[in-house]
Amino acid sequence: MKSTLNYTHFNNGEEKTMAEKDRIYKCLNPVGIELPVKTYPLAPRLDTLKGKTIHFSITGEPDITIALDKKLKADYPDVNWTQKKSYMPMPVFLTEEEMKTTDAVILGVCW
């Protein structure tokens, strides 16, 4: 980046005018190095929740989701709810059979 900044500098009572035309400024990018990320398209939305199987997977502090679990079951009684809870940061993965029969997943990480 080139600068065409003109300024007046006072040194020991003497006035000096300086033109900085070829000064190069080097600075670090605060973002850092961004590595490429493989992206996947979103799954299509379900047309209805009635009769669907939705898996509720909670990690971290699963006990704080008890109210949400009760609310979802009360608001959507026609949904077949399944759930797995873990106190670890990694979710408990669905088995191959569960993947075949599950229509949607809600993953919550609570800390």
C-alpha positions, -999 to +999 in steps of 0.1 A: +000+000+000+015+033-010+010+065+010+008+100-004+006+116+031+022+150+035+027+164+069+047+190+088+072+179+114+086+201+140+121+191+152+140+214+177+119+244+166+126+238+129+097+231+106+103+204+080+078+193+053+080+156+043+063+137+015+060+100+020+053+085-013+070+052-013+065+040+023+053+004+025+032-007+055+032-043+065+006-056+088-008-090+100-042-102+089-062-107+122-084-133+105-055-158+102-053-186+077-086-199+066-085-236+056-110-248+030-141-265+044-161-292+027-197-282+027-228-303+023-263-291+012-291-290+037-315-319+038-349-310+023-376-300+049-402-325+059-436-317+044-453-327+077-443-339+111-473-361+116-463-397+118-426-389+115-398-402+138-376-374+152-345-382+172-336-358+200-298-359+207-286-339+237-249-336+247-233-318+276-259-311+303-289-331+291-309-325+323-316-289+314-336-300+283-363-318+303-387-289+299-380-287+261-385-325+258-419-323+275-430-292+255-421-309+222-440-341+231-471-320+242-471-298+211-465-326+186-482-357+199-483-373+165-446-375+163-426-406+173-399-391+195-366-410+202-338-396+222-302-402+234-285-381+260-248-378+269-228-358+294-199-358+269-194-331+243-197-357+215-232-368+206-242-405+207-244-415+171-274-432+156-270-468+147-275-479+111-310-492+119-319-459+136-306-440+106-330-459+083-360-453+105-354-417+116-368-388+096-351-359+114-326-352+141-325-323+167-290-320+181-286-298+212-253-290+229-258-277+264-230-263+286 
